[in-house]
Amino acid sequence: MSKLAALGGSPIRSVPYPGWPVHDERDVEAVTRVIRSGNWGGYPYPGPETAAFLRGFLEMQGGEYAIACVNGTVTMEIALRAAGVGWGDEVIVPAYTFQATAAAPVAAGAIPVIVDIDPETYCLDPRAVEAAITGRTRAVIPVHLGAQMADMDAIMDLAERHGLVVVEDCAHAHGAKWRGRGAGTIGHFGSFSLQSSKILTAGEGGVLICRTAELAQRAASIANCGRSHAPGGGPEGGNQFTMGGNYRMTELQAALGRVGLERFPEQARLREEMAGYADEAFSEVPGVRVLRRDPRHTTRSFYRYILAIDPATFGLEHDAVCYALEAEGIPCEAGYEAMHRYDLFQPGLSRLPVPSAFPERFRFDQMHLPEAERASEREAVWLDESVFRAGRRGVDDAVAALQKIYDQRQELVPRRSH
Ligand SMILES: Cc1ncc(COP(=O)(O)O)c(C=O)c1O
């Protein structure tokens, strides 16, 4: 076996994995069609491309009502506002997620209450949610992370017992299903990102699935400068403004999204098939833990495939393993920081209204969330989705690279000088 590529040896994989986003003449034609139509933007909302995109999206994901927005962050802010969550209310979010999951409640005037994750799935731990519920808790945002889904049965049970609004953050979970139901259709809202790295992309964009016609009507109004809308978020009903913003998706994005929807089923099938194969193959590598796949998570469709390495077995932490994997030609990253490690909401550092008004709720330095810290600081290895669009060889190369790093781990262990 050759030396580790990180130390000058030859890499396991010298052929690049397939690129993203995938595009062909259909995208060019779709954009050209919109340009020629002269109807480029998102007004009046929804335009014909946007309405067609939303119909296709709901067909793929399930659910009856949806609105199209500029990204998958404002979708969550809009969901909270449409549900009446606002100033000083508490919204429970997992500690292991992108900043958007906590930024959305702050933007809506609410306090994000950061709780720990389940170490077996890296998703929101329902026991931690229950322990964090107070008289001011109004909502919870489970995140379906990587290739996982949060335990939606337990979360919906808690939500029903405590009267909470559930906004599923499905930025990573297009096409995923829980007991046969589409991610984002189980809670009151499902928020999807179409940002360029996501597995269904329009460059930028977001979709918000809403459980009822009334919630969709309110969400459409908030997204469309406060104009009134028909129930379900259908055509505008006039210029009777309430408080909203311009969060509309453009027709150009919707046209790209429509082509993405045509490609999506085949891409999802490939990833799901190879991920099943990968679960077994990665489990054979010493010191590698495959996250638990809940049998209720009936269709997996994912953005990143997250593994946990055991730093004691490897003698290395995850960032060193990722560095060595990248050198071997395997695209990966060490993933998010734990939310309470981010500077961004700290009252001393920002003049944001919520942290400034409730500084006692943002004492991040006093928070200890051991599972999120372990995942984000030591264990998690996020493999890129492209690894799973390159057939068995794609997965075999990733497994061989991890095995190589394990076998030669001593070479990477930082040596103490004597
Ligand atoms: C978990 C999660 N939530 C929300 C978002 C926000 O999506 P967007 O970038 O479209 O605002 C992202 C992605 O960037 C994400 O990964």
The ligand as a MOL file (V3000), in Angstrom:
LIG
                    3D

  0  0  0     0  0            999 V3000
M  V30 BEGIN CTAB
M  V30 COUNTS 16 16 0 0 0
M  V30 BEGIN ATOM
M  V30 1 C -29.5550 22.6850 8.0180 0
M  V30 2 C -29.7200 23.9120 7.1780 0
M  V30 3 N -30.7410 24.7410 7.4390 0
M  V30 4 C -30.9570 25.8490 6.7100 0
M  V30 5 C -30.1270 26.1990 5.6840 0
M  V30 6 C -30.3630 27.4980 4.9970 0
M  V30 7 O -30.5850 27.4190 3.6690 0
M  V30 8 P -30.2460 28.6780 2.7100 0
M  V30 9 O -28.7800 28.6530 2.4860 0
M  V30 10 O -31.0280 28.3800 1.4840 0
M  V30 11 O -30.6960 29.8990 3.4090 0
M  V30 12 C -29.0590 25.3510 5.3580 0
M  V30 13 C -28.1530 25.5890 4.2130 0
M  V30 14 O -27.4660 26.3210 3.8060 0
M  V30 15 C -28.8370 24.1950 6.1330 0
M  V30 16 O -27.8070 23.3810 5.8640 0
M  V30 END ATOM
M  V30 BEGIN BOND
M  V30 1 1 1 2
M  V30 2 1 2 3
M  V30 3 2 2 15
M  V30 4 2 3 4
M  V30 5 1 4 5
M  V30 6 1 5 6
M  V30 7 2 5 12
M  V30 8 1 6 7
M  V30 9 1 7 8
M  V30 10 2 8 9
M  V30 11 1 8 10
M  V30 12 1 8 11
M  V30 13 1 12 13
M  V30 14 1 12 15
M  V30 15 2 13 14
M  V30 16 1 15 16
M  V30 END BOND
M  V30 END CTAB
M  END
